[in-house]
Amino acid sequence: MKTERKSSSWKSFLLTLAATTFSIVLTFGTSAVIEHRKLNAEKREMVLMIMYDMRETLKEVEQIDADLKDFFEVQVDLVAHPDKLDQRYVELATKVPVAQYTTTTETIFRSNIETIRTIGNILFVEAVSSFYDSRGRYKTIVVDDFMSHSDQALFDGNALGNLNTPNFIFYSEAFLRSMTVDFENCKKLMKVTDEDLEVFSRQKEKLMEATRSKIAEDVQETSSDRNVRSTRLQQAREEGKKQLK
Protein backbone atom coordinates (compact mmCIF):
# COMPACT_ATOMS: atom_id res chain seq x y z
CA MET A 1 0.00 0.00 0.00
CA LYS A 2 2.77 2.38 0.97
CA THR A 3 4.61 1.44 -2.20
CA GLU A 4 1.58 2.35 -4.33
CA ARG A 5 1.20 5.69 -2.53
CA LYS A 6 4.87 6.48 -3.02
CA SER A 7 4.60 5.53 -6.68
CA SER A 8 1.52 7.70 -7.11
CA SER A 9 3.19 10.65 -5.36
CA TRP A 10 6.29 10.24 -7.46
CA LYS A 11 4.27 10.19 -10.68
CA SER A 12 2.36 13.26 -9.54
CA PHE A 13 5.62 15.06 -8.77
CA LEU A 14 7.07 14.14 -12.18
CA LEU A 15 3.93 15.32 -13.95
CA THR A 16 3.96 18.58 -12.02
CA LEU A 17 7.65 19.08 -12.75
CA ALA A 18 7.12 18.33 -16.43
CA ALA A 19 4.19 20.73 -16.62
CA THR A 20 6.16 23.45 -14.85
CA THR A 21 9.18 22.91 -17.06
CA PHE A 22 7.03 22.98 -20.19
CA SER A 23 5.36 26.17 -19.01
CA ILE A 24 8.72 27.85 -18.41
CA VAL A 25 10.09 26.70 -21.76
CA LEU A 26 6.90 27.81 -23.52
CA THR A 27 6.96 31.23 -21.83
CA PHE A 28 10.61 31.99 -22.49
CA GLY A 29 10.51 30.33 -25.90
CA THR A 30 7.54 32.41 -26.97
CA SER A 31 9.19 35.56 -25.64
CA ALA A 32 12.36 34.72 -27.55
CA VAL A 33 10.41 34.15 -30.79
CA ILE A 34 8.50 37.41 -30.35
CA GLU A 35 11.72 39.33 -29.60
CA HIS A 36 13.44 37.73 -32.59
CA ARG A 37 10.59 38.69 -34.90
CA LYS A 38 10.56 42.20 -33.45
CA LEU A 39 14.30 42.60 -34.11
CA ASN A 40 13.91 41.25 -37.64
CA ALA A 41 11.07 43.70 -38.28
CA GLU A 42 13.16 46.61 -36.97
CA LYS A 43 16.11 45.46 -39.05
CA ARG A 44 13.98 45.27 -42.18
CA GLU A 45 12.50 48.70 -41.53
CA MET A 46 15.95 50.25 -41.08
CA VAL A 47 17.28 48.58 -44.23
CA LEU A 48 14.33 49.79 -46.31
CA MET A 49 14.62 53.30 -44.88
CA ILE A 50 18.32 53.46 -45.82
CA MET A 51 17.88 51.91 -49.24
CA TYR A 52 14.94 54.17 -50.04
CA ASP A 53 17.21 57.14 -49.27
CA MET A 54 19.89 55.65 -51.53
CA ARG A 55 17.41 55.11 -54.36
CA GLU A 56 16.08 58.67 -54.16
CA THR A 57 19.64 60.01 -54.13
CA LEU A 58 20.46 58.05 -57.28
CA LYS A 59 17.40 59.52 -59.00
CA GLU A 60 18.60 63.01 -58.13
CA VAL A 61 22.19 62.32 -59.20
CA GLU A 62 20.94 60.89 -62.50
CA GLN A 63 18.96 64.10 -63.06
CA ILE A 64 21.98 66.26 -62.21
CA ASP A 65 24.11 64.21 -64.59
CA ALA A 66 21.53 64.73 -67.35
CA ASP A 67 21.37 68.47 -66.60
CA LEU A 68 25.14 68.77 -66.86
CA LYS A 69 25.06 67.11 -70.28
CA ASP A 70 22.23 69.43 -71.39
CA PHE A 71 24.23 72.40 -70.08
CA PHE A 72 27.21 71.26 -72.14
CA GLU A 73 25.15 71.09 -75.35
CA VAL A 74 23.86 74.64 -74.81
CA GLN A 75 27.37 75.78 -73.82
CA VAL A 76 28.89 74.45 -77.06
CA ASP A 77 26.27 76.28 -79.14
CA LEU A 78 26.70 79.55 -77.24
CA VAL A 79 30.50 79.43 -77.37
CA ALA A 80 30.20 79.07 -81.13
CA HIS A 81 27.49 81.75 -81.29
CA PRO A 82 28.13 84.30 -78.50
CA ASP A 83 25.35 86.56 -79.77
CA LYS A 84 22.76 84.02 -78.52
CA LEU A 85 23.82 84.26 -74.86
CA ASP A 86 21.07 86.68 -73.87
CA GLN A 87 18.44 84.63 -75.67
CA ARG A 88 19.41 81.31 -74.08
CA TYR A 89 20.44 82.55 -70.63
CA VAL A 90 17.41 81.06 -68.87
CA GLU A 91 17.86 77.71 -70.61
CA LEU A 92 21.49 77.64 -69.50
CA ALA A 93 20.77 78.75 -65.93
CA THR A 94 18.09 76.08 -65.36
CA LYS A 95 20.65 73.35 -66.10
CA VAL A 96 23.04 74.40 -63.32
CA PRO A 97 22.88 71.46 -60.85
CA VAL A 98 21.40 71.83 -57.37
CA ALA A 99 21.52 69.06 -54.72
CA GLN A 100 18.21 68.91 -52.87
CA TYR A 101 18.47 65.62 -51.01
CA THR A 102 18.28 65.54 -47.22
CA THR A 103 20.90 63.94 -44.97
CA THR A 104 18.52 62.89 -42.17
CA THR A 105 18.78 59.15 -42.87
CA GLU A 106 22.55 59.36 -43.28
CA THR A 107 22.83 61.15 -39.93
CA ILE A 108 20.77 58.43 -38.21
CA PHE A 109 22.86 55.71 -39.86
CA ARG A 110 26.21 57.25 -38.97
CA SER A 111 25.47 58.56 -35.47
CA ASN A 112 23.52 55.69 -33.90
CA ILE A 113 25.60 52.59 -33.12
CA GLU A 114 22.39 50.68 -32.32
CA THR A 115 21.35 51.01 -35.95
CA ILE A 116 24.49 49.21 -37.08
CA ARG A 117 24.07 46.55 -34.38
CA THR A 118 20.46 45.95 -35.36
CA ILE A 119 21.33 45.55 -39.03
CA GLY A 120 24.13 43.16 -38.14
CA ASN A 121 25.63 42.86 -41.63
CA ILE A 122 29.07 44.45 -41.86
CA LEU A 123 29.22 44.20 -45.67
CA PHE A 124 25.94 46.08 -45.95
CA VAL A 125 27.17 48.72 -43.49
CA GLU A 126 30.38 49.15 -45.49
CA ALA A 127 28.49 49.49 -48.79
CA VAL A 128 26.13 52.09 -47.32
CA SER A 129 29.06 54.02 -45.84
CA SER A 130 30.80 53.97 -49.24
CA PHE A 131 27.61 55.25 -50.88
CA TYR A 132 27.25 58.15 -48.45
CA ASP A 133 30.95 59.00 -48.75
CA SER A 134 30.55 59.19 -52.54
CA ARG A 135 27.42 61.28 -52.18
CA GLY A 136 29.27 63.79 -50.03
CA ARG A 137 32.15 64.03 -52.51
CA TYR A 138 29.70 64.32 -55.40
CA LYS A 139 28.09 67.35 -53.81
CA THR A 140 31.45 68.99 -53.16
CA ILE A 141 33.37 68.10 -56.32
CA VAL A 142 30.55 68.17 -58.86
CA VAL A 143 27.59 70.25 -57.63
CA ASP A 144 29.16 72.91 -55.42
CA ASP A 145 32.29 73.36 -57.54
CA PHE A 146 30.30 73.60 -60.77
CA MET A 147 27.95 76.18 -59.25
CA SER A 148 30.86 78.35 -58.15
CA HIS A 149 32.52 78.16 -61.57
CA SER A 150 29.32 78.70 -63.54
CA ASP A 151 28.28 81.92 -61.78
CA GLN A 152 30.38 84.13 -64.05
CA ALA A 153 29.90 81.90 -67.08
CA LEU A 154 26.17 82.63 -67.18
CA PHE A 155 26.89 86.29 -67.97
CA ASP A 156 30.29 86.22 -69.66
CA GLY A 157 30.91 84.49 -72.99
CA ASN A 158 34.65 84.15 -72.33
CA ALA A 159 34.06 82.60 -68.92
CA LEU A 160 31.53 80.24 -70.47
CA GLY A 161 34.09 79.13 -73.04
CA ASN A 162 36.65 78.45 -70.29
CA LEU A 163 34.23 76.44 -68.12
CA ASN A 164 35.46 72.83 -68.24
CA THR A 165 32.05 71.15 -68.24
CA PRO A 166 33.39 67.87 -69.75
CA ASN A 167 35.53 67.44 -66.64
CA PHE A 168 32.52 67.81 -64.35
CA ILE A 169 30.54 65.34 -66.48
CA PHE A 170 33.41 62.86 -66.21
CA TYR A 171 33.38 63.07 -62.40
CA SER A 172 29.58 62.92 -62.32
CA GLU A 173 29.49 59.70 -64.34
CA ALA A 174 32.23 58.15 -62.20
CA PHE A 175 30.45 58.90 -58.93
CA LEU A 176 27.13 57.77 -60.35
CA ARG A 177 28.60 54.40 -61.36
CA SER A 178 30.19 53.95 -57.94
CA MET A 179 26.99 54.77 -56.05
CA THR A 180 24.93 52.53 -58.33
CA VAL A 181 27.27 49.60 -57.63
CA ASP A 182 26.98 50.19 -53.87
CA PHE A 183 23.19 50.35 -54.14
CA GLU A 184 22.92 47.14 -56.16
CA ASN A 185 25.26 45.35 -53.75
CA CYS A 186 23.06 46.41 -50.84
CA LYS A 187 19.99 45.03 -52.61
CA LYS A 188 21.69 41.66 -53.05
CA LEU A 189 23.09 41.53 -49.52
CA MET A 190 19.75 42.26 -47.84
CA LYS A 191 17.54 40.61 -50.48
CA VAL A 192 15.63 43.82 -51.17
CA THR A 193 13.73 44.11 -54.45
CA ASP A 194 12.49 47.13 -56.39
CA GLU A 195 8.96 46.07 -55.42
CA ASP A 196 9.92 46.18 -51.72
CA LEU A 197 11.15 49.73 -52.14
CA GLU A 198 7.99 50.74 -54.01
CA VAL A 199 5.82 49.43 -51.17
CA PHE A 200 7.95 51.33 -48.65
CA SER A 201 7.77 54.43 -50.84
CA ARG A 202 3.96 54.31 -50.94
CA GLN A 203 3.77 53.85 -47.17
CA LYS A 204 6.11 56.78 -46.64
CA GLU A 205 4.10 58.96 -49.03
CA LYS A 206 0.86 58.15 -47.17
CA LEU A 207 2.53 59.12 -43.91
CA MET A 208 3.90 62.33 -45.40
CA GLU A 209 0.49 63.19 -46.85
CA ALA A 210 -1.16 62.69 -43.46
CA THR A 211 1.55 64.85 -41.88
CA ARG A 212 1.08 67.60 -44.47
CA SER A 213 -2.67 67.56 -43.90
CA LYS A 214 -2.18 67.84 -40.13
CA ILE A 215 0.28 70.72 -40.57
CA ALA A 216 -2.17 72.52 -42.90
CA GLU A 217 -4.94 72.13 -40.31
CA ASP A 218 -2.67 73.40 -37.54
CA VAL A 219 -1.58 76.40 -39.62
CA GLN A 220 -5.19 77.23 -40.42
CA GLU A 221 -6.17 76.99 -36.76
CA THR A 222 -3.16 79.07 -35.69
CA SER A 223 -3.95 81.70 -38.33
CA SER A 224 -7.52 81.87 -37.08
CA ASP A 225 -6.30 82.31 -33.51
CA ARG A 226 -3.92 85.05 -34.66
CA ASN A 227 -6.73 86.92 -36.37
CA VAL A 228 -8.88 86.72 -33.23
CA ARG A 229 -6.02 88.00 -31.06
CA SER A 230 -5.24 90.78 -33.55
CA THR A 231 -8.88 91.87 -33.46
CA ARG A 232 -8.92 91.85 -29.66
CA LEU A 233 -5.68 93.84 -29.56
CA GLN A 234 -7.07 96.41 -31.99
CA GLN A 235 -10.21 96.71 -29.89
CA ALA A 236 -8.06 97.21 -26.80
CA ARG A 237 -6.13 99.99 -28.56
CA GLU A 238 -9.32 101.76 -29.50
CA GLU A 239 -10.66 101.36 -25.99
CA GLY A 240 -7.41 102.76 -24.61
CA LYS A 241 -7.63 105.81 -26.85
CA LYS A 242 -11.15 106.46 -25.59
CA GLN A 243 -9.94 106.27 -22.01
CA LEU A 244 -7.17 108.77 -22.70
CA LYS A 245 -9.64 111.24 -24.13
C-alpha positions in Angstrom: 0.0 0.0 0.0 2.8 2.4 1.0 4.6 1.4 -2.2 1.6 2.4 -4.3 1.2 5.7 -2.5 4.9 6.5 -3.0 4.6 5.5 -6.7 1.5 7.7 -7.1 3.2 10.6 -5.4 6.3 10.2 -7.5 4.3 10.2 -10.7 2.4 13.3 -9.5 5.6 15.1 -8.8 7.1 14.1 -12.2 3.9 15.3 -14.0 4.0 18.6 -12.0 7.6 19.1 -12.7 7.1 18.3 -16.4 4.2 20.7 -16.6 6.2 23.5 -14.9 9.2 22.9 -17.1 7.0 23.0 -20.2 5.4 26.2 -19.0 8.7 27.8 -18.4 10.1 26.7 -21.8 6.9 27.8 -23.5 7.0 31.2 -21.8 10.6 32.0 -22.5 10.5 30.3 -25.9 7.5 32.4 -27.0 9.2 35.6 -25.6 12.4 34.7 -27.6 10.4 34.1 -30.8 8.5 37.4 -30.3 11.7 39.3 -29.6 13.4 37.7 -32.6 10.6 38.7 -34.9 10.6 42.2 -33.5 14.3 42.6 -34.1 13.9 41.3 -37.6 11.1 43.7 -38.3 13.2 46.6 -37.0 16.1 45.5 -39.0 14.0 45.3 -42.2 12.5 48.7 -41.5 16.0 50.2 -41.1 17.3 48.6 -44.2 14.3 49.8 -46.3 14.6 53.3 -44.9 18.3 53.5 -45.8 17.9 51.9 -49.2 14.9 54.2 -50.0 17.2 57.1 -49.3 19.9 55.6 -51.5 17.4 55.1 -54.4 16.1 58.7 -54.2 19.6 60.0 -54.1 20.5 58.0 -57.3 17.4 59.5 -59.0 18.6 63.0 -58.1 22.2 62.3 -59.2 20.9 60.9 -62.5 19.0 64.1 -63.1 22.0 66.3 -62.2 24.1 64.2 -64.6 21.5 64.7 -67.3 21.4 68.5 -66.6 25.1 68.8 -66.9 25.1 67.1 -70.3 22.2 69.4 -71.4 24.2 72.4 -70.1 27.2 71.3 -72.1 25.1 71.1 -75.3 23.9 74.6 -74.8 27.4 75.8 -73.8 28.9 74.5 -77.1 26.3 76.3 -79.1 26.7 79.5 -77.2 30.5 79.4 -77.4 30.2 79.1 -81.1 27.5 81.8 -81.3 28.1 84.3 -78.5 25.3 86.6 -79.8 22.8 84.0 -78.5 23.8 84.3 -74.9 21.1 86.7 -73.9 18.4 84.6 -75.7 19.4 81.3 -74.1 20.4 82.5 -70.6 17.4 81.1 -68.9 17.9 77.7 -70.6 21.5 77.6 -69.5 20.8 78.7 -65.9 18.1 76.1 -65.4 20.6 73.4 -66.1 23.0 74.4 -63.3 22.9 71.5 -60.8 21.4 71.8 -57.4 21.5 69.1 -54.7 18.2 68.9 -52.9 18.5 65.6 -51.0 18.3 65.5 -47.2 20.9 63.9 -45.0 18.5 62.9 -42.2 18.8 59.1 -42.9 22.5 59.4 -43.3 22.8 61.1 -39.9 20.8 58.4 -38.2 22.9 55.7 -39.9 26.2 57.2 -39.0 25.5 58.6 -35.5 23.5 55.7 -33.9 25.6 52.6 -33.1 22.4 50.7 -32.3 21.3 51.0 -35.9 24.5 49.2 -37.1 24.1 46.5 -34.4 20.5 46.0 -35.4 21.3 45.6 -39.0 24.1 43.2 -38.1 25.6 42.9 -41.6 29.1 44.4 -41.9 29.2 44.2 -45.7 25.9 46.1 -45.9 27.2 48.7 -43.5 30.4 49.2 -45.5 28.5 49.5 -48.8 26.1 52.1 -47.3 29.1 54.0 -45.8 30.8 54.0 -49.2 27.6 55.2 -50.9 27.2 58.1 -48.5 31.0 59.0 -48.8 30.6 59.2 -52.5 27.4 61.3 -52.2 29.3 63.8 -50.0 32.1 64.0 -52.5 29.7 64.3 -55.4 28.1 67.3 -53.8 31.4 69.0 -53.2 33.4 68.1 -56.3 30.5 68.2 -58.9 27.6 70.3 -57.6 29.2 72.9 -55.4 32.3 73.4 -57.5 30.3 73.6 -60.8 27.9 76.2 -59.3 30.9 78.3 -58.1 32.5 78.2 -61.6 29.3 78.7 -63.5 28.3 81.9 -61.8 30.4 84.1 -64.0 29.9 81.9 -67.1 26.2 82.6 -67.2 26.9 86.3 -68.0 30.3 86.2 -69.7 30.9 84.5 -73.0 34.7 84.2 -72.3 34.1 82.6 -68.9 31.5 80.2 -70.5 34.1 79.1 -73.0 36.6 78.4 -70.3 34.2 76.4 -68.1 35.5 72.8 -68.2 32.0 71.2 -68.2 33.4 67.9 -69.8 35.5 67.4 -66.6 32.5 67.8 -64.4 30.5 65.3 -66.5 33.4 62.9 -66.2 33.4 63.1 -62.4 29.6 62.9 -62.3 29.5 59.7 -64.3 32.2 58.1 -62.2 30.4 58.9 -58.9 27.1 57.8 -60.4 28.6 54.4 -61.4 30.2 54.0 -57.9 27.0 54.8 -56.0 24.9 52.5 -58.3 27.3 49.6 -57.6 27.0 50.2 -53.9 23.2 50.4 -54.1 22.9 47.1 -56.2 25.3 45.3 -53.8 23.1 46.4 -50.8 20.0 45.0 -52.6 21.7 41.7 -53.0 23.1 41.5 -49.5 19.8 42.3 -47.8 17.5 40.6 -50.5 15.6 43.8 -51.2 13.7 44.1 -54.5 12.5 47.1 -56.4 9.0 46.1 -55.4 9.9 46.2 -51.7 11.1 49.7 -52.1 8.0 50.7 -54.0 5.8 49.4 -51.2 8.0 51.3 -48.6 7.8 54.4 -50.8 4.0 54.3 -50.9 3.8 53.8 -47.2 6.1 56.8 -46.6 4.1 59.0 -49.0 0.9 58.2 -47.2 2.5 59.1 -43.9 3.9 62.3 -45.4 0.5 63.2 -46.9 -1.2 62.7 -43.5 1.5 64.8 -41.9 1.1 67.6 -44.5 -2.7 67.6 -43.9 -2.2 67.8 -40.1 0.3 70.7 -40.6 -2.2 72.5 -42.9 -4.9 72.1 -40.3 -2.7 73.4 -37.5 -1.6 76.4 -39.6 -5.2 77.2 -40.4 -6.2 77.0 -36.8 -3.2 79.1 -35.7 -4.0 81.7 -38.3 -7.5 81.9 -37.1 -6.3 82.3 -33.5 -3.9 85.0 -34.7 -6.7 86.9 -36.4 -8.9 86.7 -33.2 -6.0 88.0 -31.1 -5.2 90.8 -33.6 -8.9 91.9 -33.5 -8.9 91.8 -29.7 -5.7 93.8 -29.6 -7.1 96.4 -32.0 -10.2 96.7 -29.9 -8.1 97.2 -26.8 -6.1 100.0 -28.6 -9.3 101.8 -29.5 -10.7 101.4 -26.0 -7.4 102.8 -24.6 -7.6 105.8 -26.9 -11.2 106.5 -25.6 -9.9 106.3 -22.0 -7.2 108.8 -22.7 -9.6 111.2 -24.1 
